[in-house]
């Protein structure tokens, strides 16, 4: 999954994600979450260099993947992150699914 996913973190209402130069995937899901979904939910987006010591200050963590959309992460190297239905990650995931369904419906209508 690592080769087809990228990471996102939440802290203080901001989505933090590594810069592309860190070697992460410049995926469609990442682009949509950063460019449309997060801002529509009122989240700031911070594309930055993240070091292992930065993770301790993050509240939530998640994977972004074309095949699995957003997947919450509860634990990385012993660090615990919030997961559950009331998290920012859950809101992002729901908004992403809504967006994908609306786009699919729009494309189907064009074909009819």
C-alpha positions in Angstrom: 0.0 0.0 0.0 2.9 2.4 0.7 3.7 2.8 -3.0 0.1 3.8 -3.9 -0.7 6.0 -0.9 0.4 9.2 0.7 0.0 10.5 4.3 -2.0 13.2 5.8 -2.1 14.5 9.4 -4.5 16.8 11.3 -3.4 19.3 13.9 -5.4 22.3 15.1 -7.7 22.3 12.1 -4.9 22.1 9.6 -4.2 19.2 7.2 -0.5 18.6 7.1 1.0 16.5 4.3 4.6 15.9 3.2 6.0 17.9 0.2 6.2 15.9 -3.1 10.0 16.2 -2.9 9.9 13.9 0.1 9.2 11.1 -2.4 5.4 10.7 -1.8 2.9 9.9 -4.5 1.4 12.9 -6.3 -1.9 11.1 -6.5 -5.4 12.2 -7.6 -6.9 11.6 -4.2 -4.2 13.7 -2.5 -4.8 16.5 -5.0 -8.6 16.4 -4.5 -8.3 16.3 -0.7 -5.8 19.2 -0.6 -7.4 21.3 -3.4 -11.1 20.9 -2.9 -12.3 18.7 -0.1 -10.2 20.1 2.9 -10.8 23.8 1.9 -14.5 23.1 1.5 -14.6 21.9 5.0 -12.8 25.0 6.3 -9.5 23.3 6.8 -6.2 24.9 6.1 -3.7 22.8 4.1 0.0 22.8 4.9 2.3 21.0 2.5 5.6 20.8 4.4 8.6 18.8 5.3 7.6 16.4 8.1 10.2 14.8 10.3 9.5 11.8 12.5 9.6 14.1 15.6 6.8 16.2 14.1 4.4 13.3 14.3 4.1 13.4 18.1 2.3 16.8 17.8 -0.3 15.5 15.3 -3.8 14.7 16.5 -4.9 12.4 13.6 -3.2 10.5 10.8 -4.6 9.0 7.6 -3.6 7.4 4.3 -4.9 8.9 1.0 -5.2 6.3 -1.8 -7.0 6.0 -5.1 -8.0 2.5 -4.3 -9.1 3.0 -0.7 -9.8 6.8 -0.5 -9.0 7.9 3.1 -8.0 5.4 5.7 -7.5 6.5 9.3 -4.3 5.5 11.0 -4.4 4.8 14.8 -0.8 4.0 15.5 2.6 4.8 14.0 5.8 3.7 15.8 4.0 3.7 19.2 2.3 7.1 18.6 -1.4 7.0 19.0 -3.7 9.1 16.8 -7.4 9.8 17.2 -9.8 7.7 15.1 -13.5 7.5 15.0 -16.7 8.9 13.6 -16.3 12.4 15.1 -12.7 13.1 13.8 -11.7 15.5 11.1 -10.5 12.5 9.1 -14.0 11.0 9.2 -15.4 14.3 7.9 -12.8 14.4 5.1 -13.6 10.8 4.2 -17.3 11.4 4.0 -16.9 14.6 2.0 -14.5 12.8 -0.4 -17.1 10.0 -0.9 -19.8 12.5 -1.5 -17.7 14.3 -4.1 -16.8 11.1 -5.9 -20.5 10.0 -6.0 -21.5 13.4 -7.3 -18.8 13.3 -10.0 -19.8 9.8 -11.0 -23.5 10.8 -11.3 -22.5 13.8 -13.3 -20.5 11.7 -15.8 -23.4 9.2 -16.1 -25.8 11.9 -16.9 -23.6 13.1 -19.7 -23.7 9.6 -21.3 -27.5 9.4 -21.3 
